[in-house]
Structure formats: C-alpha cells, structure tokens
C-alpha cells in the first residue's frame, strides 16, 4: 500500500497490520510513486522466489 506524505514523498506500507502495534509496517520511503511501485513489485517477487 502506497501513501503520499505531506512532504510530497511516497511511503510503502505492508498490506497486513503488525500484530504487536496494530499498524502497518513501513517498507520504505521514495521520492516518486513509480519508485515505490517498483519496490513493491520487487518485494512480491522476493517473497515467491
């Protein structure tokens, strides 16, 4: 899940909530949405290989 921050950057959050905190885990902050989407695809690939 990608959200735009007030600073104009994009942050990638995990799809599931962290059971300990009840919030989504921060998976990185990126300057462009395209970079965040690319990293999200890389994570999905890594999870399955």
HELIX and SHEET records of a PDB file:
HELIX    1   1 UNK A   33  UNK A   48  1                                  16    
SHEET    1   A 3 UNK A   2  UNK A   4  0                                        
SHEET    2   A 3 UNK A  10  UNK A  17 -1                                        
SHEET    3   A 3 UNK A  24  UNK A  30 -1                                        
END                                                                             
